[in-house]
Every structure is written in C-alpha cells, then in structure tokens.
Amino acid sequence: MAAAESRLSSSRVRPAASVAAIILCAALWLLAAHLLWRSSVPSGLRVPHVDETQFFARTFVRRSSSYARFLEVERLLAMVTLLVVLALYARHGQRLMRESAAGRVGTGMMLGMLGFALVWLAELPFDLVGVWWERRHHVSHQGYVAALIESFIGLGGTFLFVSLALAVAMGVAGLTRRWWWALASPVFVGLALLSTFAGPYLVPNTHPLRDPAVLADARALARAEGEPRTPVQVQEVARSTTAPNAEAVGLGPTRRVILWDTLLDGRFSRREIRVVTAHELGHLAHHHPLKRVGWLALFLIPAAALVALATRRRGGLARAEAVPVALFVFIALELVTLPLWNAVSRREESEADWSALRATRDPSAARAAFERLATTSLSDPDPPTWAYVLDADHPTIVQRIAMVEAWRRGASKATAGGAR
C-alpha cells in the first residue's frame, strides 16, 4: 500500500516538475529576448508623419513600387515553392535511403544534401527571373551564367553547413535520443559565433579604403563611435550591380566596415558617405553582429525541440529517415518566423541610423543619403504593410527620413534651450 502511494505521489510530482521547468525556461527566454531587444533610440521619440511625395517625384514612386512589387510577389511564390518541395521530400525522401550504404549518419547527411539540392533546383528559376528583372531596370548587369555559377558555389557552402549540422545532431541523437536538441543547440550557436568571427575573411574582392578624405572621415567617426581600431575596406561589386551598399561584419579583432565601390563612384557626396559609414560603425558599436547570434540562439533552442518532436514518428533524428522531415520543419519554422527576424533587423537598423545621426550631427546629409539610396537602388520609399512585414529587413525610406526629422527637431530644441 505504501509503495503504491509512493508511486502515485511521484507520478503527480513529475508533471508538476515538468511544468515548472517549462515556465522557468520560458521566463529565461523572455528575459534574454528583452535584453537583446533594448535599443539606444529613445523610447518616447515622436516621429513626424512624412509623405513620400515630399521627397520623391510621383513618377519615381510609381516606378519603384512596380519594381518592388514584382520582386516581392516573386519571393512569396519562391517561399511557397520551397515549402511544397520540402513537404514532398519529407513524405517520400526516405525511400532514397535504400540506395545508400553510408551508415546511419552518412545516409542522413546524404539525404540532407539531396534535400537542399532539390530546393536549389526549385528556387533557381526564381533567382534567374530576379536577375532578369533587375537587369531590365538597370539595377544589376550581372550575367545569367555568372548568377548560375554564384548560386552553385553558394550551394556548396550550404552542403558543408548542412553536413556538419546533421553530423552533430545525429551523433548526439544517437547517444541521447529524445534530448539531443538540448545538447546540440549550444554547438550550433558556437558554430554561428565561429561563422560570424570568420565571415570577414570570406568576403571576396576587398581592399583597404584608399580615398584619403573618406578614410580620414572614417577614422574620425570610428573614434566618435568608440570603435577606433575598426578598419574600413572596399568591396568591388560594380561588375555585377549598380546598387550601393555597405555592411558591418566580424567579431572582436575581425570587426570591420565594408563599403561597396558603388557607394564611392561619385553618385554620393562625401557627407553622405560619412553618414553611411557612421551607420555601419553604429552596428558594431552596439554589438549587433553578436546580438544576431544571441537571437539565433533563442530561435535554435525551441526550433530544435520542435524538430525533435516532429521526427519522433520516424524514430527521431538518430535515424536517417527522419532527416527529410527535420529539414521541412526547420525551414518552415524559418519562414514562419521571418516577420520576427525582420522586426529585429529593422530595430537594429534604426539604432544604427540614430547612432549615425549622433556621430555626424548632419541631418541634412542623412536625409540626402536616404533619398539617394532609394533612387540609386530603385527602392520603394513606402511599401504596403504586407510587403513591409514579410520582406523588409530595414525601415522604409520614409521611416528613416522621419527619424532624421525627429532628431533635427530634438537638436533644435536642445539648442534653443541652451541659448535661453
């Protein structure tokens, strides 16, 4: 009787302990998300309403809107195609393992690479149509063969990453079965850190910034933003695109700012280049590359748990036949959470804009830079809400100009207050 009561008591304790553990993990997840979400942009910042026709001709607004809608609809169709292909592969892909004699992990890696090869083939027509559309609007002059080769080289990198991830996940799953995701997730985060650290060495066609005036501005801005040792490099992309851009990459000693040579071809003034450079230095000053890894960790842990749950019917990820299901679930989760990733990215871009305004104290140049970024890239200044949520990883041009106006008003009030 006592033994029966003891078993009954322990059976009641286990669910309660599981619920308590889940609540604790959820609380820690929310706390980490709150810390990563924090921004130096004032929370009470009043941003004025800005009409796109104040800054752009109506003909440009119509042309940029038409250009952007085509690409956005095409990307939406590509996502649907991706899900359909992966769903079919999840259902039938296990049949291909009959031809493999590579062992459990080797067969799983083969199925993973084959799945992404099918994805590549399904998305390739959309990529080539995108190249055609950009060439038609003179945003890109990349050749179709060059685009195909570049895409194929990217597929090789994807194969390497997928093989490594599956080797880790399946190896751990073979030892722990149900709880492999809890042990494998930190390994994936470590690989993401390594990728972010080594990323600058993988950017092709770069060289040090040689323009003495722009270099002097960059060094002064780096000191102002607390990044005095951050080098600024130039990437040669003019052979494939006319669009200007820049990026902040790396961690610790590998941190650097990379300006595209299309930004330095004479279309942007020296003051406008200063704003773009300050923006990228702002990313580094606020540790955005490291924060991205933090957000990735918050995504990977629940995503890996859901993959583990979804693959149980096929024996878990320890078995090769579960790999097609795992790929489908993981990619589906990526697409479902894409609006959240975009929201995180937009918040970081806004913080970098604010940081650039504080460093340059040149709102006129900032506004001119945003206008020129739109006109040279044929960016829609104010896209519809659905496109903004699903596709925009930057604030709209209208939103960025509105922040400039908000900063200008705040600076004017501060000056007036000081004068009194």
N, C-alpha and C positions, 0 to 999 in steps of 0.2 A: 504493500500500500504506500509506504513512504517513498519507495523507488518510483512508483507511478506518479506520485505528486511532484517528485523532483523533476521527472521528465516533462510533466505538464508545465511546471514553472519555467524550466529552461526554454521550452518551445515558445512561451509567451515573451521571454526576455529577448530572444533573437530578433524577432520583427521590430521590437521597440529599439533595440540597439542599431539595427539597420536604418530605421527611420531617423534616429538621432545622428547617425553618421552622414546620411544624405543631407540633412538640414545643415550640419556643420560645413560640409563640402560646398553646398550652395552659398552659404554665408561668406566663406572664404573666397569663392569665385566672384561674388558680387563686390566684395571689398577690393579685390585686385582690379576688377573692371573699373570701379570708381576711381582708384588711384591712377590708372592708365588714362582715364577719360579727362582728368584735370587739365586745364589749359590756362595759359597766361593772359588770354583775351579776357577783358573784364566781363564778368557775368551780366552786369547791368548795362552793357553797351547798347545804346539806342542807335540803330542803323536806319538811316532815312530811306524812303522809297525812291527808287531810281528807275526811270523809264529808259528802255534800250534805245529808243529813237532820239533821246537827248544826245547820244554819243555816236550812233551809227546811222548811216543812211538807210532808208527803207529798202532800197534795192539790195544792200548787203544783208540786211536782216532776212529778207526772203530767200536769198541765195544760200546763206549759211544754214538756215533752217531746213531747206530742201536737201542740202548736202548731208547734214547731220541725221535727218530722219531716215534716209536710206541706210546709212551705216548702222543706226540703232535697231532698225527693223531686221536688218541682216544678222546682226549679232544675236537678236532674240531668236530668230529662226535657227541659227547655229547652235544655240543652247538647247532648243527642243530636239534638234537632230542628235546632239550629243547624248541626251537622256534616252532617246529611243534606241540608239545603237548600243549603249551600255546596258539598257534593260534587256534587249535581245541577247546580248552576250552573257549577262547574268543568268538568263534562263537556259541557254544552250551551250555556253562556253565550256562547261565541264566535260563535254563529250570529246573535246580535243585532247584531253589528258591521256586518252587511251594510246595515243601515238608516242607518248613520252616515256623514256626510261631514265630520266634525270634525277629520280628520287623525289621525296616529298617537297623539300624546299626548292630544288631546281625546277621541278614541274610548276610550282606556284609562281616562281619568277618568270618562267616561260609564258604562263597564262597572263601574268600582269603585263609583260611587254607586248604580247599579242593584242591584248585589250586596248592598249594605248596606240598601237599601230592602226587598229580599226578606227579609233577616234580620230587619228591624224588623217586617215583617208576620207572620213566623213566630213571633217572640217575644212579640208584642203580646197574644195570648190568655193566655199565662202571666203576663204583667205584670198584666193585669186580674184574673185569678184570685187573684194575690198580694194585690192591693188588697182584693178581697172577703174573703179570709181574715183580713187584718189588721183590717179594719172589723168583722168578726164577733167578733173577740177584743178590740175596743176599743183596739187599739194605734194605729190610724190612723182618721181620719174624713175622709180625702181622697175627693172625689167621683170617679166614673169618668170624667166628661168632663174634669175637671181633670187627672187622671192621663194621659189620652189626649193632651191639649194639651201637658203637660210632656214626655211621651215624644216627641212630634212635634218640639218645639223642640230636644230633645237630638239627634234625628236630623239636624237642620240643622247642629249643631255637628260631628257625625260626618262629614257630607258635606264640610264645609270642611276638616277634617283629612285625610280620605282623598284629596280632590282635591289638596291641597298635597303630601302624601306621594308620591302617584303621579306628580305633575308632576316632582318632584325625582328620583325613582327612574328614571322612564322617560327623562327628559332626560339623566341621567348614563349610563344603559344605552345610549342611542343613541350615546354617544361612546366608551365603553369596553367595551361588550358584556359580556364574561364577568366583569369585575372591578368592575362598578358598585357592588356591595354594600359594598366596602371604602371607596369614596369617599362613598357616600350615608349610611352609618351615622353618621359624625360630624355630618352635617347634621341627621339625625333626633334625635340627642342634644342638639344645640343648640336644636332646636325644643322638646324636653322641658324644657330649662332655662328657655327663654322662657315656656313654659306654667306652670311652677312659680312663676316670678317674678311673672307677671301674674295667676295664679289668684285671689289675694285680691280683686282688683277685679271678678271675675266672680261672686262670692258675693252672691246677692240678699238684700234686706231686712235689712241690717245697720245697726247704730247703736252708738255708744260705750256702754260699760258705765256705767250711771248710779247703781247702788246704791253709796252711799259706803262701807259696811262691806266689801262684796265687792271693791270697787275698791281699797281700802286693803290688803286681803289679797293681791290680785293683784300689786300693786306690790311689796309686801314679798317675795313669793315670786319675782317676776321678778329682784329683786336677789340673792336667795339662790341662784338657779339660773344666775346670770351672764347674765341677759337683761334688764337694767334698762330698755332702751328699747323693749321689746316691748309694743305696745298690746293691750288686751283688748276685744273687741267682742261684741255680742249679735246673734244672728240670730233673726228672728221666724219660727217654724215651727209654732206651736201651732194654726194653722188647718188644718193637714194631718196632724199626728201628735201623739200624746201621749208618745212615746218621748223620753227625754232623751239628749243627746249633746253633744260638743264636738270641736273639731279644731284642729290647728296647721297653718298654711299659710304659704306665701311663702318667699322667699329674700332674704337681706341686708336692705335697707331696707323690703321689703314683708312681712317676717315679722310674724305676729300670731296671737293665740289667739282663737278664736270659740266662745262658749258659746251653746248653743241656749236660747231663752227657756223651754223646757220644763224646763230644769235649774234655773231660777230662779223657778218658780211656787209655791214653798212646800213641795214634797214633800221637798226635800233641805235639810239643816241647813247653816248657814254653814261648819262644819268639813268637812262632806262636799264642799261646793263648792270649798273650799280644796284638797282632795285632787285633785279633777278638774282644777282649774286648774293645779296643780303638775305633774300628769301631762302636760298639753299643753305646758307650758313645758319639761318634760324632753325632749319630742320635738325642740324647737328647740335646746335646749342641747346635744344630742348629734347635731345636724345630720341628723336623719332625712329631711327633705324632700330634701336634697342627696344623701344616700345612696341614696334611692329612684331618683334619676336615674342614679346610678352602677350600681345593679342593672339598671336598664333598658338601659344601655349594654352590660352583659355579656350581656343577653338578645338585644338587637338585632343585635349583630355576627354570632353564629352563626346566628340566625334568618334574617337577610338572606342569608347564604351558602346556607342550605338552600333558601330561596325561589329564589335564582338557579339552583341545581342542579335544582330541581323544574320550572322553567319552560323548561329548555333544549329540550325536545322540541317546544315551540311557538315556538322561535326566541328565547327569552329575554325578559326584561321590556322590551326595546326595542320589542317588538311588542305591539299592543293585545290580541290573542287570548290572550296569556299572563296577563292580569290576573285572570280568574276563578280560574285555578289558584293564582296568588300569594295571593289572598285566602283560599282554602281552606287552603293550607299554613300561612299566618301565624296564622290563627285557631285551627287545630288545634294548632299549637305553643303558643299561649297557654293553651289548655285543658289540654294535657298537662303543662305546667309550672306549672299553678295550685297544686298542693300545695307546690311550692318557693316560689312567691310568698307563699303563706300562712305558710310556716315563717319566711320573712324578716320578714313583718309581725308575727307573734307574738313574735319575738325583740325587735323594736323596741318593741313594746307592753310587754313585760316590763321592758325597760330603762327605759322611761318610768315604769312603776309603781315600780321601785326608786328612781329619781330623785325621785319624789314622796314616798316614804317618808323619804328622807334630808332633803328640804327641809322637810316638815311635822313630822316626828318625831311623828306622831299615828297609830299603827297602829289604834287603836280606830275613828277616823273613817274610815280607809281601808277597813277591813272592813265598816263600816256602809254606806259608799258603794257598794262592790261588791254587797252584798246588795240595796240599793235599786235599783241599775242593773238587776239581774236581775228584781226584782219589777215594776218600772215598765215594762220592755220585754218582759216575758214570755220572758226568755232561759233556755234550758236550762242549769242550773248544771254539768252533767256529761254532755255528749252522747256518743254512741257513737263509737268510733275512726274509722269510715269517714266519718262526718259531720264530725268534727274535722279530719281530713286534707284532705278535699275542699272544705270550706266555711268553716272557722274562720280568720279573719284576726286574731283576738285569742285570748289564752289563755282557757281556760274560767274561769268564775267561781270554781269550786273551786280551780283552779290559782292564781288571783290571791289568794284568801284564804289559801292555803297559803304563798305568798310573804310575805304580811303576818305570818303566824305565825313564819316563819323569821327575818324581820327583827326581830320582837319578842324572840325568844329571843336573837338575837345582841346586841341592845341591852341586854338584861337581864344577859347575861354580861359585857359591857363595863362596865356599871355596877357589878356585883359585883366585878369585877377591880380597878376604880378605888378602890372602898371599901376593899379589902384593902391 
